[in-house]
Amino acid sequence: MEHKETINLEKLKKDYKRSKNREKIFYEFKKTIGFFLVIISVGIIISSFWVRVLTIYGTSMSPNLTAKDTVVAFKKDQYKSGDVIAFYYNNKVLVKRVIASSGDWINISNNGNVIINDKEIKEKYLLKSSKSIGKTDIKLPYQVPENKIFVMGDHRSVSIDSRNKIIGSIGKEQIIGKIKFIIWPLSRFDILK
């Protein structure tokens, strides 16, 4: 009879150790899940306020951005001429380049050169074949309204942008952020200039 009690005591010790190991594993599992939930929550908060990952659709920014490029946009307080921005227009996200700011006068020559405040701007990011007056239904020269910016696509002949009344100048409340990086596909990974 004593022998059975010893076996039961050993079995109890093993069961106790097994139970403690399960508790430890469960505790580590809960800790890991909690860590990932915190990381995901922080990621959601950051992406909601400061950083957005977007996919490019269309050709209005080619060759600098092409369809299916995945880019990262950062929220800023100020945007200047040459910045590539993402903004909301009619529940869509559009991507264009900032050309002029509030109060600036813009004109476009017949050969597609952009003139801001009587000075032709150098657009090194454009291919010569991309320069075009494009589809324009605003009266040029045009003064950018207060608290607005004037944007254009890099592929001027196909881009619908601030040159069209349908889109017009962009309010700062519409802006998602400045695009800084192309992150996908990896073959196109680059800092946007």
C-alpha positions as CSV (number, residue, x, y, z in Angstrom):
1,M,0.0,0.0,0.0
2,E,2.9,2.3,0.7
3,H,4.2,1.7,-2.7
4,K,1.0,3.0,-4.3
5,E,1.1,6.2,-2.3
6,T,4.6,6.9,-3.5
7,I,3.6,6.4,-7.1
8,N,0.7,8.7,-6.6
9,L,2.9,11.3,-5.0
10,E,5.4,11.1,-7.9
11,K,2.5,11.4,-10.3
12,L,1.2,14.4,-8.4
13,K,4.6,16.0,-8.6
14,K,4.8,15.5,-12.4
15,D,1.2,16.7,-12.8
16,Y,2.1,19.8,-10.8
17,K,5.2,20.5,-12.9
18,R,3.2,20.0,-16.1
19,S,0.5,22.4,-14.8
20,K,3.2,25.0,-13.9
21,N,4.7,24.7,-17.3
22,R,1.3,25.2,-19.0
23,E,0.8,28.3,-16.8
24,K,4.2,29.6,-17.8
25,I,3.6,29.0,-21.5
26,F,0.1,30.5,-21.3
27,Y,1.5,33.6,-19.5
28,E,4.3,34.0,-22.2
29,F,1.6,33.6,-24.9
30,K,-0.6,36.3,-23.3
31,K,2.5,38.5,-23.0
32,T,3.4,38.1,-26.7
33,I,-0.2,38.7,-27.8
34,G,-0.3,41.8,-25.7
35,F,3.0,43.1,-27.2
36,F,1.7,42.6,-30.7
37,L,-1.6,44.3,-29.9
38,V,0.3,47.3,-28.5
39,I,2.5,47.4,-31.7
40,I,-0.6,47.2,-33.9
41,S,-2.4,49.9,-32.0
42,V,0.6,52.2,-32.2
43,G,0.9,51.5,-35.9
44,I,-2.8,52.4,-36.4
45,I,-2.4,55.6,-34.5
46,I,0.7,56.6,-36.4
47,S,-0.8,55.8,-39.7
48,S,-4.0,57.7,-38.8
49,F,-2.2,60.9,-38.0
50,W,1.3,61.1,-39.5
51,V,2.1,58.3,-42.0
52,R,0.1,56.7,-44.8
53,V,1.0,53.9,-47.2
54,L,-0.7,54.3,-50.5
55,T,-0.8,52.6,-53.9
56,I,-0.6,54.6,-57.1
57,Y,-3.3,54.1,-59.7
58,G,-3.1,55.7,-63.2
59,T,-0.3,57.4,-65.2
60,S,-0.7,61.1,-64.3
61,M,2.6,61.1,-62.3
62,S,4.7,58.9,-64.7
63,P,7.5,58.4,-65.1
64,N,8.3,59.4,-61.5
65,L,5.5,57.3,-60.0
66,T,3.8,54.5,-62.0
67,A,0.7,52.5,-61.6
68,K,1.0,49.9,-58.8
69,D,3.9,51.7,-57.0
70,T,3.4,51.6,-53.2
71,V,4.5,54.9,-51.6
72,V,4.7,56.4,-48.1
73,A,3.3,59.8,-47.4
74,F,4.1,61.9,-44.3
75,K,1.8,64.6,-42.9
76,K,3.4,68.0,-42.7
77,D,2.3,71.6,-41.8
78,Q,3.7,73.2,-44.9
79,Y,4.1,72.1,-48.5
80,K,6.3,73.8,-51.1
81,S,6.7,73.9,-54.8
82,G,8.1,70.6,-56.1
83,D,6.6,68.4,-53.2
84,V,4.6,65.4,-54.4
85,I,1.5,65.1,-52.3
86,A,-1.5,62.8,-51.9
87,F,-4.9,64.4,-51.3
88,Y,-8.6,63.6,-51.1
89,Y,-10.8,64.5,-54.0
90,N,-14.4,63.2,-54.1
91,N,-13.6,60.1,-51.9
92,K,-10.6,59.3,-54.0
93,V,-7.0,59.7,-53.3
94,L,-5.0,61.6,-56.0
95,V,-1.3,62.2,-56.2
96,K,0.1,65.4,-57.8
97,R,3.0,67.8,-57.5
98,V,2.7,71.1,-55.8
99,I,3.4,73.9,-58.3
100,A,2.3,77.1,-56.5
101,S,1.0,78.4,-53.2
102,S,-1.6,80.9,-52.0
103,G,-1.3,84.3,-53.8
104,D,1.1,83.0,-56.5
105,W,0.3,83.8,-60.1
106,I,0.6,80.9,-62.5
107,N,0.8,80.9,-66.2
108,I,1.6,78.1,-68.7
109,S,3.2,78.8,-72.1
110,N,2.1,77.1,-75.2
111,N,5.1,74.7,-75.1
112,G,4.2,73.7,-71.5
113,N,6.7,75.8,-69.5
114,V,5.2,76.8,-66.1
115,I,5.7,80.4,-65.0
116,I,5.2,81.4,-61.4
117,N,5.1,85.1,-60.5
118,D,6.6,85.9,-63.9
119,K,9.5,83.4,-63.5
120,E,9.8,80.2,-65.4
121,I,10.3,77.3,-63.0
122,K,12.9,74.6,-63.7
123,E,11.2,71.2,-63.6
124,K,14.1,68.7,-63.6
125,Y,11.7,65.9,-62.6
126,L,9.8,66.2,-66.0
127,L,10.7,64.5,-69.2
128,K,10.8,67.0,-72.1
129,S,8.1,65.0,-73.8
130,S,5.9,65.4,-70.6
131,K,5.7,69.2,-71.0
132,S,2.3,70.2,-72.3
133,I,-0.3,72.8,-71.6
134,G,-2.6,69.8,-71.2
135,K,-6.3,69.9,-70.5
136,T,-6.9,73.4,-69.1
137,D,-10.2,75.1,-68.6
138,I,-9.1,77.8,-66.2
139,K,-8.2,81.3,-67.3
140,L,-4.5,81.9,-67.4
141,P,-2.7,83.7,-65.8
142,Y,-4.4,82.3,-62.6
143,Q,-3.9,83.5,-59.0
144,V,-4.0,80.7,-56.4
145,P,-6.7,81.5,-53.8
146,E,-5.9,82.1,-50.2
147,N,-5.2,78.9,-48.2
148,K,-5.0,76.8,-51.4
149,I,-2.2,75.2,-53.4
150,F,-2.0,74.6,-57.2
151,V,-1.0,71.0,-58.2
152,M,-0.2,69.3,-61.5
153,G,0.6,65.8,-62.5
154,D,4.1,65.1,-64.0
155,H,2.5,63.5,-67.2
156,R,0.9,66.8,-68.1
157,S,-0.9,65.7,-71.3
158,V,-3.0,63.2,-69.4
159,S,-3.2,64.6,-65.9
160,I,-6.4,66.1,-64.6
161,D,-5.3,68.6,-61.9
162,S,-5.6,72.2,-60.8
163,R,-5.6,73.3,-64.4
164,N,-9.2,72.0,-64.5
165,K,-12.1,73.6,-62.7
166,I,-13.4,70.2,-61.7
167,I,-10.4,69.8,-59.3
168,G,-9.2,73.3,-59.0
169,S,-6.8,74.4,-56.3
170,I,-6.4,72.1,-53.3
171,G,-7.3,73.1,-49.7
172,K,-4.8,72.1,-46.9
173,E,-7.6,70.1,-45.2
174,Q,-7.7,67.8,-48.3
175,I,-4.0,66.9,-48.1
176,I,-3.0,63.5,-46.7
177,G,0.7,64.1,-46.8
178,K,4.0,64.5,-48.8
179,I,5.1,61.4,-50.6
180,K,8.7,60.6,-49.6
181,F,9.4,57.0,-50.5
182,I,8.5,54.4,-53.1
183,I,8.6,51.1,-51.2
184,W,7.2,48.7,-53.6
185,P,8.0,47.0,-56.0
186,L,11.5,46.6,-54.5
187,S,13.1,47.2,-57.9
188,R,11.7,50.8,-57.7
189,F,12.5,51.4,-54.1
190,D,13.7,55.1,-53.9
191,I,13.5,58.4,-52.1
192,L,11.2,60.6,-54.2
193,K,12.8,63.8,-55.4
